Amino acid sequence: MNHPDTAAMNTVLANGNTAPRSGGRILVDALRLQGVERVFCVPGESYLDVLDALVDVPEIETIVTKHEGAAANMAEADGKLTGRPGVCFVTRGPGATHASIGVHIAFQDSTPMILFIGQVAREHLGREAFQEVDYVQMFGPLAKWVVEIDDAARIPEFIARAFACATTGRPGPVVISLPEDILGEMLAVKDVPACRPTQPAVAPQDSALLLQELQAAKQPLVILGGMGWDEQATRDFAGFIQRWNLPVACAFRRQDLFDNRDRHYVGHLSLGVNPTLAARVQQADLILAVGTRLGDITTNGYTHLLPPQPAQRLVHIHADAGELGRVYQPALAMNASMPQAASMLAGLPAPTASGASAWSAWTEGMRAEHDAFITAPAPHEKYQGVNMSFVMDHLNKTLPDDAILTNGAGNYTVWVHRFYQYRRPRTELAPTCGAMGYGLPASIAAKLRHPERTVICFAGDGCFLMYPQEIVTAMENNAAIIVIIVNNGMYGTIRMHQEKRFPGRISATTIQPPDLAALARSMGAHAEQVNADEEFPEAFARAARSGKPAVIELRVDPRQITPQMRLAEDAPLT
């Protein structure tokens, strides 16, 4: 219920102060000043004053999910799409522990995000009260900053600092614990203006040193990744690559940063990497790493580049000075935001004619190897069901350039990342930390953010079953996503590793799900099951025309674990 004097209490006075407001309203006003347009939550009694305040601030949309893990995933995905912190509210104890997965994703993916947790009243702290958890201790290793507000008067201060922390340097998550009594406290306090994230710029001498490195190289390779890219930065970067005729490989699940159709794109350093690309990384004499942390997936367990000082000359450009030299000691370290770095690269003098052609054969050879790799292999003679290569080929030919693809974790993603051609930035939402279940919540967040665009979620059967109930959230919010479920009746990635180490001994990897299309229909979605390649184009067209959340359940051959690997025909499936 609204307070009867809500309008009077929240009138902004001419001198810049405000009349007394609840702590919950002070918090919501602070979010509005920071430009927050949407929050994701599962309601809880520990932050009722915030929920009440949101009633009177229609500028902020409240999306209620069915599981806190999904709410946190949606907030993380929203942060990826906007470059501004995605915001999530959950209650104490179980709510916070459920939401921790989204915080971990945001931390490893370098995504700006803020998680608010309702906490027990201050007078009960330290007594192990109902659902009490020490969130500073719990989230300390998972977030850039964790704080418990103990004074309602400092809410504006802490919110401003949280937004600055989440967006400055290497972006990441912030966790704020809110004792419920401060949210109901009435007080007058000044608001704090919205923060503007700082952008470190390249030192002039560093661009000259980079030019020397490029001019000395014979077999250079650019590895592109990270967060903080905007449209102008990706255009500047593409112009630099074109002028210098450089090959570009994208880091794990950052393929959308460079048009995959461009002849300079040579593949992704990911799970299921092209073996010839892996070899080229090791053969390169110069690695220009832009934005990426050079994590273990991108470097194949730190083997393609050996720490602490790789054999290749390494130029590392990153927005966070703390990442430079943390794992690899580069020949040249450059601390710069991606817009600043891309602008610097675009402004480098054009190479001489001989310089531009010095590595032409190198770049062309890598692209030819990539073209061969993304040519779908012929299906096995005993293949049954829908061929994922056919599905990806159809989507490549029919999806608009700005379509957004989301996915979680599982072997099905190898087909997506290998065969789909990303064309524009912020069209790939995928967790670099490898979290299952991410794709469906992320797709809902994407459709809410861009309702005019096509949004496709890929999920394995195990991945989908993490958060199937979020189809209801999509229905409630008219988020007309298309979910493509790759159903092979198993946890395919684990079965693959099991088969390598313990062939023929199946343990805990079989899934016997319900009729997933029927499950989706029971929640009001359009849903179909597809059993053969020729059925997919029309099924996809019907899903797109339905105008509501849609599920296409693909029945695929469980023996085809990856595009390259197949279980023996006599291997047991259950």
C-alpha positions as CSV (number, residue, x, y, z in Angstrom):
1,M,0.0,0.0,0.0
2,N,1.2,3.5,-0.8
3,H,1.9,6.0,1.9
4,P,-0.9,8.5,1.9
5,D,1.5,11.4,1.8
6,T,4.0,9.9,-0.7
7,A,3.9,12.9,-3.1
8,A,4.5,15.4,-0.3
9,M,7.2,13.4,1.3
10,N,9.2,13.2,-2.0
11,T,8.8,16.7,-3.2
12,V,12.2,18.0,-4.2
13,L,12.8,21.4,-2.5
14,A,14.3,24.4,-4.3
15,N,17.4,24.3,-2.2
16,G,18.3,20.8,-3.5
17,N,17.3,19.0,-0.3
18,T,14.3,16.6,-0.2
19,A,11.5,16.2,2.3
20,P,11.7,13.1,4.5
21,R,11.5,9.9,2.5
22,S,11.8,6.2,3.4
23,G,15.1,4.5,2.9
24,G,13.4,2.4,0.2
25,R,12.3,5.6,-1.7
26,I,15.8,7.2,-1.3
27,L,17.2,4.0,-2.9
28,V,14.7,4.0,-5.8
29,D,15.3,7.7,-6.5
30,A,19.0,7.1,-6.5
31,L,18.5,4.3,-9.1
32,R,16.4,6.7,-11.2
33,L,19.1,9.3,-11.1
34,Q,21.6,6.7,-12.3
35,G,19.4,6.1,-15.4
36,V,18.0,2.7,-14.3
37,E,15.0,1.8,-16.5
38,R,14.4,-1.8,-15.4
39,V,15.0,-4.0,-12.4
40,F,14.7,-7.8,-12.1
41,C,13.6,-9.5,-8.9
42,V,11.8,-12.1,-7.0
43,P,9.9,-10.3,-4.2
44,G,10.8,-10.7,-0.6
45,E,9.6,-9.3,2.7
46,S,13.1,-8.0,3.5
47,Y,12.8,-5.2,0.9
48,L,9.1,-4.4,0.9
49,D,9.9,-0.7,1.2
50,V,11.7,-0.8,-2.1
51,L,8.9,-2.6,-3.8
52,D,6.5,0.0,-2.4
53,A,8.6,2.9,-3.6
54,L,8.7,1.4,-7.1
55,V,5.0,1.8,-7.4
56,D,5.5,5.6,-7.5
57,V,8.4,5.5,-9.9
58,P,6.9,4.2,-13.2
59,E,10.1,5.2,-15.1
60,I,11.6,2.0,-13.6
61,E,10.0,-1.2,-14.8
62,T,9.9,-4.1,-12.4
63,I,10.3,-7.6,-14.0
64,V,9.3,-10.4,-11.6
65,T,11.0,-13.7,-12.4
66,K,10.2,-17.2,-11.1
67,H,13.7,-17.9,-9.7
68,E,16.4,-15.6,-8.3
69,G,19.0,-17.3,-10.4
70,A,17.0,-16.3,-13.5
71,A,16.6,-12.7,-12.2
72,A,20.4,-12.4,-11.7
73,N,21.0,-13.8,-15.2
74,M,18.6,-11.3,-16.7
75,A,20.3,-8.4,-14.9
76,E,23.7,-9.7,-16.1
77,A,22.5,-10.0,-19.7
78,D,21.0,-6.5,-19.5
79,G,24.4,-5.2,-18.4
80,K,26.0,-6.9,-21.3
81,L,23.6,-5.3,-23.8
82,T,23.7,-1.7,-22.4
83,G,27.1,-1.4,-20.9
84,R,25.3,0.0,-17.8
85,P,24.8,-2.0,-14.6
86,G,21.9,-4.5,-14.8
87,V,20.0,-4.3,-11.5
88,C,18.6,-7.2,-9.5
89,F,16.8,-7.4,-6.1
90,V,16.5,-10.6,-4.1
91,T,15.6,-11.4,-0.5
92,R,18.0,-12.7,2.1
93,G,19.3,-16.2,2.6
94,P,17.9,-18.5,-0.2
95,G,17.3,-15.6,-2.5
96,A,20.8,-14.4,-2.2
97,T,22.4,-17.8,-2.6
98,H,20.2,-18.5,-5.7
99,A,21.3,-15.2,-7.2
100,S,25.0,-15.8,-6.6
101,I,25.3,-17.6,-10.0
102,G,24.5,-14.3,-11.8
103,V,27.2,-12.5,-9.8
104,H,29.7,-15.2,-10.7
105,I,28.8,-14.8,-14.4
106,A,29.1,-11.0,-14.2
107,F,32.5,-11.3,-12.5
108,Q,34.1,-13.7,-15.0
109,D,32.4,-12.0,-17.9
110,S,33.4,-8.5,-16.8
111,T,29.7,-7.3,-16.9
112,P,28.5,-4.3,-14.9
113,M,25.8,-5.4,-12.5
114,I,24.4,-4.5,-9.1
115,L,22.7,-7.1,-6.8
116,F,20.7,-5.7,-3.9
117,I,19.9,-8.2,-1.1
118,G,17.4,-7.6,1.7
119,Q,19.0,-8.3,5.0
120,V,17.8,-8.8,8.6
121,A,17.4,-5.7,10.7
122,R,20.5,-4.2,12.2
123,E,19.6,-5.1,15.7
124,H,19.6,-8.8,14.8
125,L,22.8,-8.9,12.9
126,G,25.3,-11.4,14.2
127,R,22.7,-13.6,15.9
128,E,22.1,-15.9,13.0
129,A,18.6,-14.6,12.7
130,F,16.1,-16.0,10.2
131,Q,17.9,-16.3,6.8
132,E,20.8,-14.2,8.0
133,V,24.1,-14.5,6.0
134,D,27.3,-12.4,6.1
135,Y,27.1,-11.2,2.5
136,V,30.4,-9.3,2.7
137,Q,32.1,-12.6,3.4
138,M,30.0,-14.7,1.1
139,F,30.3,-12.5,-2.0
140,G,33.8,-11.2,-1.3
141,P,35.6,-13.4,-3.9
142,L,32.7,-13.0,-6.5
143,A,32.3,-9.3,-6.8
144,K,34.3,-6.1,-7.3
145,W,32.8,-4.6,-4.2
146,V,30.5,-5.8,-1.4
147,V,29.0,-3.5,1.2
148,E,26.3,-3.6,3.9
149,I,24.7,-0.2,4.4
150,D,24.3,0.5,8.1
151,D,23.1,4.1,7.8
152,A,20.1,5.1,5.6
153,A,21.6,8.6,5.2
154,R,24.5,7.1,3.2
155,I,22.3,5.3,0.7
156,P,22.8,7.9,-2.1
157,E,26.6,7.8,-1.5
158,F,26.8,4.1,-1.7
159,I,24.6,3.9,-4.8
160,A,26.8,6.4,-6.6
161,R,29.9,4.5,-5.6
162,A,28.4,1.2,-6.7
163,F,27.6,2.5,-10.2
164,A,31.1,3.9,-10.5
165,C,32.7,0.7,-9.3
166,A,30.7,-1.5,-11.6
167,T,31.5,0.5,-14.7
168,T,35.1,1.7,-14.2
169,G,38.2,-0.2,-15.3
170,R,37.3,-3.8,-15.8
171,P,33.5,-3.8,-15.3
172,G,31.9,-6.2,-12.9
173,P,29.3,-6.9,-10.2
174,V,28.7,-5.0,-7.0
175,V,26.6,-6.5,-4.1
176,I,24.8,-4.3,-1.7
177,S,23.2,-5.7,1.5
178,L,20.2,-3.7,2.8
179,P,19.1,-4.2,6.4
180,E,15.4,-4.0,6.3
181,D,15.0,-1.5,9.0
182,I,17.0,1.2,7.1
183,L,14.6,0.8,4.2
184,G,11.7,1.8,6.4
185,E,13.5,4.6,8.2
186,M,12.2,8.1,7.3
187,L,14.7,10.9,6.8
188,A,15.7,13.9,4.7
189,V,18.8,13.4,2.6
190,K,20.3,14.9,-0.5
191,D,20.5,12.9,-3.7
192,V,23.8,12.3,-5.5
193,P,24.1,13.0,-9.3
194,A,24.7,10.1,-11.7
195,C,28.3,9.1,-12.1
196,R,30.3,9.2,-15.3
197,P,32.7,6.3,-15.7
198,T,36.3,7.3,-16.3
199,Q,38.0,6.2,-19.5
200,P,41.8,5.8,-19.4
201,A,43.5,6.9,-22.6
202,V,46.5,5.6,-24.3
203,A,49.8,7.4,-23.5
204,P,51.2,9.1,-26.7
205,Q,54.5,7.3,-26.4
206,D,52.7,3.9,-26.2
207,S,51.1,4.4,-29.7
208,A,54.5,5.1,-31.1
209,L,55.8,1.9,-29.5
210,L,52.9,-0.1,-30.8
211,L,53.6,1.2,-34.3
212,Q,57.2,-0.1,-34.0
213,E,55.9,-3.6,-32.9
214,L,53.5,-3.8,-35.9
215,Q,56.2,-2.7,-38.4
216,A,58.6,-5.3,-37.1
217,A,56.1,-8.2,-37.2
218,K,56.0,-10.9,-39.9
219,Q,53.2,-13.1,-38.6
220,P,50.9,-10.9,-36.4
221,L,47.6,-12.0,-34.9
222,V,45.0,-9.8,-33.2
223,I,43.0,-11.4,-30.3
224,L,39.9,-9.4,-29.6
225,G,37.6,-9.6,-26.6
226,G,36.4,-8.0,-23.4
227,M,33.7,-5.6,-22.5
228,G,33.3,-1.9,-22.9
229,W,32.9,-1.8,-26.7
230,D,30.4,0.6,-28.3
231,E,29.4,0.9,-31.9
232,Q,31.9,3.6,-32.7
233,A,34.7,1.6,-31.1
234,T,34.0,-1.5,-33.1
235,R,33.9,0.7,-36.3
236,D,37.2,2.3,-35.4
237,F,38.7,-1.1,-34.7
238,A,37.4,-2.6,-38.0
239,G,38.9,0.3,-39.9
240,F,42.3,-0.3,-38.3
241,I,42.2,-4.0,-39.2
242,Q,41.3,-3.2,-42.8
243,R,44.1,-0.7,-43.3
244,W,46.7,-3.0,-41.7
245,N,45.4,-6.2,-43.2
246,L,45.6,-8.0,-39.9
247,P,44.0,-11.4,-39.0
248,V,41.5,-11.2,-36.1
249,A,40.6,-14.1,-33.8
250,C,37.9,-13.4,-31.2
251,A,38.3,-14.6,-27.6
252,F,35.9,-17.1,-26.0
253,R,32.3,-16.0,-26.6
254,R,33.2,-12.6,-27.9
255,Q,32.6,-13.4,-31.6
256,D,30.2,-10.5,-32.0
257,L,32.8,-7.9,-31.7
258,F,34.0,-8.3,-35.3
259,D,31.9,-9.2,-38.4
260,N,32.6,-12.9,-38.9
261,R,32.0,-12.5,-42.7
262,D,34.9,-10.1,-43.0
263,R,37.9,-11.7,-44.7
264,H,40.1,-10.7,-41.8
265,Y,38.1,-12.7,-39.3
266,V,39.9,-16.1,-38.8
267,G,37.9,-17.8,-36.0
268,H,37.2,-17.9,-32.3
269,L,39.6,-19.1,-29.6
270,S,37.0,-21.2,-27.8
271,L,35.9,-24.7,-26.8
272,G,36.0,-26.6,-30.1
273,V,38.7,-24.3,-31.5
274,N,39.9,-24.9,-35.0
275,P,43.2,-26.9,-34.6
276,T,44.8,-24.9,-37.4
277,L,44.0,-21.6,-35.6
278,A,45.4,-23.0,-32.4
279,A,48.6,-23.7,-34.3
280,R,48.7,-20.2,-35.8
281,V,48.5,-18.6,-32.4
282,Q,51.7,-20.5,-31.4
283,Q,53.4,-19.6,-34.7
284,A,52.6,-15.9,-34.5
285,D,55.5,-13.6,-33.7
286,L,53.3,-10.8,-32.4
287,I,50.0,-11.1,-30.5
288,L,48.0,-7.9,-30.2
289,A,45.5,-8.6,-27.4
290,V,42.8,-5.9,-27.3
291,G,40.3,-5.9,-24.5
292,T,40.6,-9.6,-23.6
293,R,42.1,-10.9,-20.3
294,L,43.6,-13.9,-22.2
295,G,41.8,-16.4,-20.0
296,D,42.3,-20.1,-19.9
297,I,39.7,-21.0,-22.5
298,T,41.1,-18.5,-25.0
299,T,44.6,-19.7,-24.4
300,N,43.8,-23.4,-24.2
301,G,44.7,-23.7,-20.5
302,Y,47.5,-21.1,-20.9
303,T,49.3,-23.3,-23.4
304,H,49.0,-21.3,-26.6
305,L,50.6,-18.5,-24.8
306,L,52.9,-19.6,-22.0
307,P,52.9,-17.5,-18.8
308,P,54.5,-15.5,-17.4
309,Q,56.4,-14.4,-20.6
310,P,55.1,-16.0,-23.8
311,A,57.4,-16.8,-26.7
312,Q,55.4,-14.4,-28.9
313,R,55.8,-10.7,-28.6
314,L,52.7,-9.6,-26.6
315,V,51.1,-6.2,-26.8
316,H,48.2,-6.2,-24.3
317,I,45.6,-3.4,-24.2
318,H,43.1,-3.5,-21.4
319,A,40.8,-1.1,-19.6
320,D,42.0,-2.2,-16.1
321,A,45.6,-1.6,-15.2
322,G,45.3,-4.5,-12.7
323,E,44.9,-7.0,-15.6
324,L,48.1,-5.9,-17.3
325,G,50.9,-8.2,-16.2
326,R,48.6,-10.2,-13.9
327,V,49.1,-13.5,-15.8
328,Y,51.3,-12.5,-18.8
329,Q,54.1,-10.0,-18.8
330,P,53.7,-8.2,-22.1
331,A,56.4,-6.5,-24.2
332,L,54.1,-3.5,-24.2
333,A,51.2,-2.9,-21.8
334,M,48.6,-0.2,-22.6
335,N,45.9,0.8,-20.2
336,A,43.0,2.2,-22.1
337,S,39.2,1.9,-22.4
338,M,38.0,0.3,-25.6
339,P,36.7,3.5,-27.2
340,Q,40.0,5.2,-26.4
341,A,42.1,2.2,-27.6
342,A,40.1,1.8,-30.8
343,S,40.3,5.5,-31.5
344,M,44.1,5.3,-31.1
345,L,44.3,2.3,-33.4
346,A,42.2,4.1,-36.0
347,G,44.6,7.0,-35.9
348,L,47.8,5.1,-36.5
349,P,49.5,6.1,-39.7
350,A,48.6,3.8,-42.6
351,P,51.3,1.2,-43.3
352,T,53.4,1.5,-46.4
353,A,52.4,-0.6,-49.4
354,S,55.1,-3.1,-48.6
355,G,54.1,-3.2,-45.0
356,A,50.5,-3.8,-45.7
357,S,51.4,-6.8,-47.9
358,A,54.1,-8.2,-45.7
359,W,51.7,-10.7,-44.1
360,S,49.1,-11.0,-46.8
361,A,49.7,-14.7,-47.3
362,W,49.6,-15.2,-43.6
363,T,46.2,-13.5,-43.2
364,E,44.7,-15.1,-46.3
365,G,45.9,-18.5,-45.3
366,M,44.3,-18.2,-41.9
367,R,41.0,-17.1,-43.5
368,A,41.1,-20.0,-45.9
369,E,41.6,-22.4,-42.9
370,H,38.6,-20.8,-41.2
371,D,36.4,-21.2,-44.3
372,A,37.3,-24.9,-44.4
373,F,36.5,-25.2,-40.7
374,I,33.1,-23.7,-40.9
375,T,32.1,-25.8,-43.9
376,A,29.8,-28.4,-42.3
377,P,31.0,-32.0,-42.4
378,A,28.8,-34.5,-44.1
379,P,26.5,-36.2,-41.6
380,H,27.4,-39.7,-40.5
381,E,25.7,-42.3,-42.6
382,K,23.7,-43.5,-39.6
383,Y,22.9,-40.0,-38.3
384,Q,19.3,-39.7,-37.1
385,G,17.2,-36.6,-36.3
386,V,17.9,-33.0,-36.9
387,N,21.4,-32.0,-38.0
388,M,22.5,-28.9,-36.1
389,S,24.8,-27.8,-39.0
390,F,21.7,-27.6,-41.2
391,V,19.9,-25.5,-38.5
392,M,22.8,-23.0,-38.2
393,D,23.1,-22.7,-42.0
394,H,19.4,-21.8,-42.3
395,L,19.7,-19.2,-39.6
396,N,22.8,-17.7,-41.2
397,K,20.8,-17.2,-44.4
398,T,17.6,-15.9,-42.8
399,L,18.3,-14.0,-39.6
400,P,18.8,-10.2,-39.8
401,D,22.2,-8.8,-38.9
402,D,21.0,-7.5,-35.6
403,A,19.4,-10.7,-34.3
404,I,20.5,-11.6,-30.8
405,L,21.6,-15.1,-30.0
406,T,21.8,-16.4,-26.4
407,N,23.0,-19.7,-25.0
408,G,24.1,-21.4,-21.8
409,A,26.6,-24.2,-21.6
410,G,26.8,-27.6,-23.2
411,N,28.1,-29.3,-26.3
412,Y,25.3,-27.9,-28.4
413,T,27.1,-24.6,-28.2
414,V,30.0,-25.9,-30.3
415,W,27.7,-25.9,-33.3
416,V,26.4,-22.4,-32.5
417,H,29.9,-20.8,-32.1
418,R,31.5,-22.7,-35.0
419,F,28.8,-22.2,-37.6
420,Y,26.9,-19.1,-36.9
421,Q,28.3,-15.9,-38.4
422,Y,27.9,-13.0,-35.9
423,R,27.8,-9.6,-37.6
424,R,27.2,-6.9,-35.1
425,P,28.3,-6.1,-31.6
426,R,26.1,-7.1,-28.6
427,T,24.4,-9.8,-30.5
428,E,26.0,-12.7,-28.6
429,L,24.9,-13.3,-25.0
430,A,26.8,-16.3,-23.6
431,P,28.5,-16.8,-20.3
432,T,32.3,-17.1,-20.4
433,C,32.1,-18.8,-17.0
434,G,30.2,-21.7,-18.6
435,A,27.0,-21.5,-16.6
436,M,24.1,-23.8,-17.7
437,G,20.6,-22.3,-17.9
438,Y,21.8,-18.8,-18.9
439,G,20.3,-18.7,-22.4
440,L,16.6,-18.5,-21.5
441,P,16.8,-15.7,-18.9
442,A,19.2,-13.8,-21.1
443,S,17.0,-14.0,-24.1
444,I,14.1,-12.6,-22.1
445,A,16.2,-9.7,-20.9
446,A,17.3,-9.1,-24.5
447,K,13.8,-9.1,-25.9
448,L,12.7,-6.6,-23.2
449,R,15.6,-4.4,-24.1
450,H,15.1,-4.7,-27.9
451,P,11.5,-5.8,-28.5
452,E,11.9,-4.9,-32.2
453,R,14.7,-7.4,-32.8
454,T,14.8,-11.2,-33.3
455,V,16.0,-12.9,-30.2
456,I,17.0,-16.6,-30.4
457,C,17.8,-18.7,-27.3
458,F,19.8,-22.0,-27.8
459,A,19.6,-24.5,-25.0
460,G,20.3,-28.1,-24.5
461,D,17.7,-30.2,-22.8
462,G,19.7,-30.1,-19.5
463,C,20.3,-26.3,-20.0
464,F,16.6,-25.6,-20.6
465,L,15.5,-27.6,-17.6
466,M,17.5,-25.3,-15.3
467,Y,14.9,-22.5,-15.7
468,P,12.0,-23.7,-17.8
469,Q,9.6,-21.8,-15.6
470,E,10.9,-18.6,-17.0
471,I,8.7,-19.2,-20.1
472,V,6.0,-17.9,-17.8
473,T,8.0,-14.7,-17.2
474,A,8.3,-14.3,-21.0
475,M,4.5,-14.8,-21.4
476,E,3.8,-12.2,-18.6
477,N,6.0,-9.6,-20.3
478,N,5.1,-10.3,-24.0
479,A,8.7,-11.2,-24.7
480,A,8.4,-13.1,-28.0
481,I,11.6,-15.0,-27.9
482,I,12.3,-18.1,-29.9
483,V,13.8,-20.9,-27.9
484,I,15.6,-23.7,-29.8
485,I,16.1,-26.7,-27.5
486,V,18.7,-29.3,-28.6
487,N,17.4,-32.5,-27.1
488,N,19.8,-35.4,-27.0
489,G,18.6,-37.0,-23.8
490,M,21.9,-36.4,-21.9
491,Y,24.4,-34.0,-20.4
492,G,26.4,-34.1,-23.5
493,T,29.6,-32.4,-22.4
494,I,30.0,-34.6,-19.3
495,R,29.2,-37.7,-21.4
496,M,31.9,-36.7,-23.8
497,H,34.5,-36.5,-21.1
498,Q,33.1,-39.6,-19.5
499,E,33.5,-41.5,-22.8
500,K,37.1,-40.3,-23.1
501,R,38.1,-41.4,-19.6
502,F,35.6,-44.2,-18.7
503,P,34.3,-45.5,-22.0
504,G,31.1,-47.4,-21.8
505,R,30.5,-46.6,-18.1
506,I,27.6,-44.1,-17.9
507,S,27.1,-42.4,-14.6
508,A,24.7,-39.5,-13.9
509,T,24.6,-38.2,-17.5
510,T,21.3,-39.5,-18.8
511,I,18.3,-37.1,-19.0
512,Q,14.8,-38.4,-19.4
513,P,12.9,-35.1,-19.8
514,P,9.2,-34.7,-20.4
515,D,7.9,-33.6,-23.7
516,L,9.5,-30.2,-23.7
517,A,7.2,-28.8,-26.4
518,A,4.2,-29.9,-24.4
519,L,5.7,-28.4,-21.3
520,A,6.1,-25.0,-23.1
521,R,2.5,-25.2,-24.4
522,S,1.2,-25.7,-20.9
523,M,2.7,-22.3,-20.0
524,G,1.0,-20.7,-23.0
525,A,3.9,-20.6,-25.5
526,H,3.8,-21.6,-29.1
527,A,5.7,-24.9,-29.2
528,E,6.6,-27.6,-31.8
529,Q,8.8,-30.7,-31.9
530,V,11.1,-31.1,-35.0
531,N,12.5,-34.5,-35.9
532,A,14.1,-33.9,-39.3
533,D,16.0,-31.2,-41.2
534,E,13.3,-30.5,-43.7
535,E,10.8,-29.7,-40.9
536,F,12.9,-26.9,-39.3
537,P,12.5,-24.0,-41.8
538,E,8.7,-24.0,-41.6
539,A,8.6,-24.6,-37.9
540,F,10.9,-21.7,-37.3
541,A,8.8,-19.5,-39.6
542,R,5.6,-20.4,-37.6
543,A,7.4,-19.7,-34.4
544,A,8.4,-16.2,-35.6
545,R,4.9,-15.5,-36.9
546,S,3.2,-16.6,-33.6
547,G,4.0,-13.2,-32.0
548,K,4.5,-14.8,-28.6
549,P,7.2,-16.8,-26.8
550,A,7.9,-19.9,-28.9
551,V,9.8,-23.2,-28.3
552,I,11.2,-25.5,-31.0
553,E,12.4,-28.8,-29.6
554,L,14.9,-30.4,-31.9
555,R,15.4,-34.1,-31.5
556,V,19.0,-34.7,-32.5
557,D,21.2,-37.8,-32.7
558,P,22.5,-38.5,-29.2
559,R,25.6,-40.2,-30.6
560,Q,26.8,-37.0,-32.4
561,I,28.4,-35.4,-29.3
562,T,30.2,-32.7,-31.3
563,P,30.5,-31.9,-35.0
564,Q,33.6,-34.0,-35.1
565,M,33.0,-36.6,-32.3
566,R,30.5,-39.5,-32.4
567,L,29.8,-42.2,-29.9
568,A,30.4,-45.7,-31.2
569,E,27.3,-47.3,-32.6
570,D,27.4,-50.0,-30.0
571,A,28.0,-47.7,-27.1
572,P,25.1,-47.6,-24.6
573,L,23.0,-44.5,-24.4
574,T,21.4,-45.2,-21.0
